[in-house]
Amino acid sequence: MFYRKINLAIAAMMMCCLYSCHVNPSAERTSLRIQDTLPAGVTDIVLTINGKGFSNVTTDNKVIVDDVEASIISASDNQLVVRIPARKSAKIAVTVKVGNEVSDTVLVDNQIVMLAGR
């Protein structure tokens, strides 16, 4: 009886481990990905986007904030600094496009961005 309970507990733990793994198929198809965003600046609304797969050439990158293109201030292969348009919504959707590659869309708390950016 004891061994049966141990075997069931081990099987349950293995099933939990297997089912807790989450694979995002769209993230595996592209090397372009937003890892996080940080508000920056003290007078303008500026957003620093950290990730991978960005272009060092500023004009090769496009940052879309709630369907509006943001102005890119600087670019490197793992960071974009953009001036975002003023938004009234509580959450803003940020997507990066480089050539034919499109990142996942990240929701950013607009209140934090507004406080940090002013």
Secondary structure per residue as TSV (DSSP state, phi and psi in degrees):
chain	resnum	aa	ss	phi	psi
A	1	M	-	360.0	-43.3
A	2	F	H	-61.2	-45.3
A	3	Y	H	-66.2	-34.1
A	4	R	H	-65.2	-41.9
A	5	K	H	-64.6	-40.9
A	6	I	H	-63.0	-45.6
A	7	N	H	-61.9	-40.5
A	8	L	H	-66.3	-39.8
A	9	A	H	-64.8	-42.9
A	10	I	H	-64.4	-43.6
A	11	A	H	-62.3	-40.2
A	12	A	H	-65.5	-41.1
A	13	M	H	-64.4	-39.9
A	14	M	H	-65.3	-40.1
A	15	M	H	-65.6	-40.1
A	16	C	H	-62.4	-42.8
A	17	C	H	-63.4	-43.6
A	18	L	H	-66.4	-41.9
A	19	Y	H	-82.4	-15.2
A	20	S	H	-81.8	-16.1
A	21	C	-	-71.3	130.2
A	22	H	-	-118.6	121.7
A	23	V	-	-106.8	127.9
A	24	N	-	-100.8	99.9
A	25	P	H	-59.8	-32.7
A	26	S	H	-69.5	-29.8
A	27	A	H	-72.6	-27.2
A	28	E	H	-78.9	-19.8
A	29	R	S	-78.2	-17.5
A	30	T	-	-134.4	150.2
A	31	S	S	-92.1	-1.9
A	32	L	-	-90.2	122.5
A	33	R	E	-154.0	140.0
A	34	I	E	-87.8	126.3
A	35	Q	E	-95.5	-41.3
A	36	D	E	-165.1	170.2
A	37	T	E	-130.9	145.5
A	38	L	E	-133.8	128.3
A	39	P	E	-69.0	145.2
A	40	A	E	-144.0	163.1
A	41	G	-	93.1	161.1
A	42	V	S	-124.9	-14.9
A	43	T	S	-117.4	-27.5
A	44	D	S	-115.1	163.4
A	45	I	-	-84.4	104.4
A	46	V	E	-122.4	137.1
A	47	L	E	-123.5	128.9
A	48	T	E	-98.3	123.9
A	49	I	E	-111.0	117.4
A	50	N	E	-99.9	140.1
A	51	G	E	-176.8	-147.8
A	52	K	E	-147.8	156.6
A	53	G	S	87.1	5.7
A	54	F	-	-74.3	164.3
A	55	S	-	-98.5	144.5
A	56	N	S	-70.1	-20.7
A	57	V	S	-85.9	116.3
A	58	T	G	-53.2	-43.3
A	59	T	G	-73.4	-13.4
A	60	D	G	-77.9	-18.8
A	61	N	E	-97.4	145.4
A	62	K	E	-130.7	130.6
A	63	V	E	-115.2	121.9
A	64	I	E	-107.3	123.1
A	65	V	E	-116.7	110.7
A	66	D	T	48.8	51.4
A	67	D	T	67.8	13.6
A	68	V	E	-121.6	132.1
A	69	E	E	-74.7	130.6
A	70	A	-	-88.4	158.0
A	71	S	E	-87.0	123.6
A	72	I	E	-88.0	124.5
A	73	I	E	-87.4	-47.0
A	74	S	E	-149.4	158.3
A	75	A	E	-144.5	142.0
A	76	S	-	-139.3	179.4
A	77	D	S	-70.2	-14.3
A	78	N	S	-130.9	8.7
A	79	Q	E	-153.6	136.2
A	80	L	E	-122.9	136.4
A	81	V	E	-114.9	121.7
A	82	V	E	-129.6	151.5
A	83	R	E	-96.2	120.5
A	84	I	-	-97.2	147.4
A	85	P	-	-69.1	151.0
A	86	A	-	-62.6	134.5
A	87	R	-	-127.5	147.5
A	88	K	-	-102.5	-12.7
A	89	S	S	-75.4	156.8
A	90	A	S	-69.3	-36.7
A	91	K	E	-119.0	141.6
A	92	I	E	-118.6	140.0
A	93	A	E	-93.7	126.3
A	94	V	E	-118.5	126.5
A	95	T	E	-131.9	142.5
A	96	V	E	-113.7	137.7
A	97	K	E	-123.7	131.6
A	98	V	E	-132.3	109.0
A	99	G	T	62.0	-125.8
A	100	N	T	-90.8	-4.5
A	101	E	E	-84.9	138.2
A	102	V	E	-128.7	129.3
A	103	S	-	-76.5	173.3
A	104	D	-	-67.5	160.2
A	105	T	-	-96.2	130.7
A	106	V	E	-111.2	133.0
A	107	L	E	-90.8	127.8
A	108	V	E	-117.0	138.7
A	109	D	E	-70.1	109.2
A	110	N	H	-64.5	-30.4
A	111	Q	H	-66.1	-38.8
A	112	I	H	-66.8	-41.2
A	113	V	H	-62.6	-44.2
A	114	M	H	-63.9	-42.1
A	115	L	H	-66.7	-42.0
A	116	A	H	-75.4	-28.5
A	117	G	H	-88.7	-2.6
A	118	R	-	-118.2	360.0
